[in-house]
Amino acid sequence: MTTILLIRHAVNDFVKTGKLAGRMAGVHLNDEGLAQAEALGLRLAQAPLGRIYSSPMDRTMETAAAIVKHHPKLTVEARPEITEVEYGAWQGKAISELQRRKMWAVVQEYPSRARFPNGETMRGVQTRIVNAIEALVREHPEQMIALVFHADLIKMALAHYLGMHLDVFQRIVISPASISTLHLGHNRPFIIGMNDFAHLLELKKARPAPDAASDPGE
């Protein structure tokens, strides 16, 4: 049985721009994200990790670096198969603009039919991430491995192994720097935990309450 830790990257400031980052370079963790990544690394310091893989994006590599700091015999290995969705012509566009397009409703309500202009289909993304996980399980039987990547891909992977249709995958919540745990062997998959962010609770307590003019979201 292989244990796969599906880890979302920590927070960054690009979300405040109101634009879709996608595969843009130069999207780095902010101060809060660096603190989240440090807490995540401490949480996994004693975990028997055999390998640490990351999406090649800056924000995922920085999150993975905080984990590998506690595992000096390991290195972060970039894995293009688990990179962010290819949003094509949507990348870098304002979300407020995208929400006015007919395809936005398809992405939200019927993602199995969605194709991003000059980009991937949602079905293709789910197939890509599941194939990547299955390949890693074959490479690492009876080991624990960590994958640091992106929220929608983690949701799609969990939906697949839960037997959920892709069209309802957005019912799953995956928070920044959270851990979801999957066991895969020769038989049925087991979801051991989802969206575990217990290591961030002290950070959340320390954050000042947002004032009326600020955006409380991440």
FINULO-404187 format. One record per residue (C-alpha): residue in one letter; x, y, z. Coordinates in steps of 0.001 Angstrom, whole numbers. Layout:
% residues N
PT marfi      xx      yy      zz
PT     A       X       Y       Z
...
***
This chain:
% residues 218
PT marfi      xx      yy      zz
PT     M       0       0       0
PT     T    1385    3383   -1021
PT     T     512    6467    1021
PT     I     175    9647   -1015
PT     L      -7   13025     706
PT     L   -1849   15462   -1562
PT     I    -728   18907    -401
PT     R   -1961   22253   -1655
PT     H     543   25106   -1877
PT     A     360   27918     677
PT     V   -1123   31352      -8
PT     N     212   34120   -2229
PT     D    -716   37706   -3028
PT     F   -1697   37137   -6658
PT     V   -5263   36289   -5621
PT     K   -5633   39932   -4531
PT     T   -5231   41012   -8162
PT     G   -8518   39315   -9039
PT     K   -6866   37530  -11962
PT     L   -6405   33879  -12903
PT     A   -2766   32941  -12294
PT     G   -2702   29537  -13952
PT     R     841   28681  -14990
PT     M    2227   32216  -14726
PT     A    5798   32439  -13464
PT     G    6678   34692  -10557
PT     V    3717   33895   -8308
PT     H    5459   33491   -4936
PT     L    4287   32804   -1401
PT     N    3603   35906     653
PT     D    4558   36275    4338
PT     E    1460   34420    5468
PT     G    2144   31682    2931
PT     L    5725   31295    4124
PT     A    4440   30900    7693
PT     Q    1916   28318    6517
PT     A    4630   26421    4656
PT     E    6857   26442    7752
PT     A    4009   25039    9867
PT     L    3389   22401    7229
PT     G    7060   21425    7243
PT     L    7042   21061   11028
PT     R    3878   18954   10826
PT     L    5591   16527    8432
PT     A    9045   16620   10033
PT     Q    8718   13106   11445
PT     A    6733   11628    8553
PT     P    8517    8704    6840
PT     L    8615   10396    3454
PT     G   10312    8500     657
PT     R   10034   11247   -1991
PT     I    8736   14790   -2320
PT     Y    7299   15834   -5679
PT     S    6063   19274   -6686
PT     S    4354   21055   -9516
PT     P    7023   23211  -11202
PT     M    5217   26454  -10261
PT     D    7096   28842   -7944
PT     R    4404   28738   -5237
PT     T    4410   24942   -5086
PT     M    8191   24591   -5166
PT     E    8487   27089   -2288
PT     T    5916   25163    -264
PT     A    7705   21874    -953
PT     A   11040   23442      55
PT     A    9660   24043    3557
PT     I    8918   20318    3841
PT     V   12226   19072    2468
PT     K   14073   21314    4939
PT     H   13154   18728    7588
PT     H   14172   15793    5347
PT     P   17798   16554    4391
PT     K   18241   13240    2557
PT     L   15526   14222      78
PT     T   15267   16851   -2645
PT     V   12197   18462   -4172
PT     E   11565   16869   -7559
PT     A    9542   18918  -10050
PT     R    6867   16819  -11746
PT     P    5270   18516  -14798
PT     E    2375   16028  -14784
PT     I    1020   17592  -11591
PT     T    1329   21203  -12698
PT     E   -1549   23694  -12731
PT     V   -4373   23610  -15269
PT     E   -3481   24997  -18704
PT     Y   -6056   27779  -18911
PT     G   -4892   28903  -22335
PT     A   -6325   32296  -23303
PT     W   -7898   32654  -19850
PT     Q   -4562   32821  -18034
PT     G   -3903   36254  -16537
PT     K   -7412   37490  -17290
PT     A   -9558   39239  -14682
PT     I  -11970   36792  -13046
PT     S  -14683   39473  -13114
PT     E  -14375   39469  -16910
PT     L  -14322   35678  -17186
PT     Q  -17463   35379  -15085
PT     R  -19407   37153  -17829
PT     R  -18551   34494  -20393
PT     K  -20853   31567  -21128
PT     M  -18001   29114  -20592
PT     W  -17671   30241  -16960
PT     A  -21036   28670  -16129
PT     V  -19987   25458  -17887
PT     V  -16765   25321  -15859
PT     Q  -18693   25788  -12616
PT     E  -21760   23655  -13301
PT     Y  -20791   21098  -15956
PT     P  -16969   20887  -15923
PT     S  -16861   17551  -17740
PT     R  -17820   19510  -20901
PT     A  -15479   22440  -20330
PT     R  -12509   23260  -22552
PT     F  -10453   26372  -21910
PT     P   -9694   28364  -25096
PT     N   -6310   27133  -26362
PT     G   -6017   25123  -23134
PT     E   -6974   21837  -21521
PT     T  -10315   20190  -20978
PT     M  -11347   19578  -17379
PT     R  -11759   15878  -18176
PT     G   -8247   15881  -19553
PT     V   -6883   17503  -16402
PT     Q   -8502   14854  -14196
PT     T   -7108   12082  -16388
PT     R   -3668   13690  -16270
PT     I   -3528   13886  -12483
PT     V   -4938   10402  -11902
PT     N   -2464    8930  -14390
PT     A     365   10770  -12609
PT     I    -677    9409   -9210
PT     E   -1013    5859  -10547
PT     A    2453    6073  -12125
PT     L    3956    7243   -8839
PT     V    2261    4421   -6954
PT     R    3916    1945   -9320
PT     E    7273    3666   -8733
PT     H    6917    3717   -4931
PT     P    5157     626   -3629
PT     E    4788     489     165
PT     Q    6191    4017     566
PT     M    4873    7401    1676
PT     I    5285   10175    -879
PT     A    4249   13832    -869
PT     L    2825   15707   -3844
PT     V    2651   19493   -3572
PT     F     387   20983   -6190
PT     H   -2937   22766   -6799
PT     A   -6439   22843   -5325
PT     D   -8518   21888   -8370
PT     L   -6205   19011   -9247
PT     I   -6372   17689   -5687
PT     K  -10171   17948   -5774
PT     M  -10291   16107   -9102
PT     A   -8044   13325   -7808
PT     L  -10106   12907   -4641
PT     A  -13344   12921   -6652
PT     H  -11979   10119   -8831
PT     Y  -10946    7930   -5897
PT     L  -14195    8649   -4055
PT     G  -16198    7531   -7082
PT     M  -17690   11025   -7560
PT     H  -18538   12412  -10985
PT     L  -16285   15232  -12151
PT     D  -19303   17539  -12379
PT     V  -19569   17658   -8586
PT     F  -15860   17875   -7746
PT     Q  -16204   21480   -6561
PT     R  -18149   20231   -3539
PT     I  -14768   19242   -2104
PT     V  -12913   21976    -187
PT     I   -9103   22069    -272
PT     S   -7522   24872    1775
PT     P   -4044   26364    1284
PT     A   -1255   24262    2840
PT     S   -3716   21477    3681
PT     I   -2991   17743    3556
PT     S   -5248   15073    2101
PT     T   -4139   11459    2485
PT     L   -4742    8650      19
PT     H   -3838    4965     345
PT     L   -3507    2974   -2869
PT     G   -2721    -718   -3087
PT     H   -3936   -3589   -5249
PT     N   -7562   -3217   -4206
PT     R   -9916    -343   -3512
PT     P   -8522    3110   -2672
PT     F   -8827    4522     822
PT     I   -9193    8233    1615
PT     I   -7652    8576    5082
PT     G   -8100   12313    5481
PT     M   -9169   15373    3504
PT     N   -8311   19060    3868
PT     D   -6377   18595    7100
PT     F   -5003   21969    8233
PT     A   -4658   21344   11973
PT     H   -1064   22590   11749
PT     L   -2364   26033   10744
PT     L   -4771   26574   13628
PT     E   -2294   28489   15771
PT     L   -1503   30738   12825
PT     K   -5182   31428   12293
PT     K   -5577   32375   15955
PT     A   -2665   34791   15654
PT     R   -4054   36576   12600
PT     P   -5731   39931   13370
PT     A   -9455   40071   12734
PT     P  -10178   41733    9370
PT     D  -11661   45224    9516
PT     A  -14820   46132    7666
PT     A  -12914   47403    4634
PT     S  -10698   44367    4144
PT     D  -11332   41199    2218
PT     P  -11483   38249    4647
PT     G  -10932   35696    1916
PT     E   -7654   34128     784
***
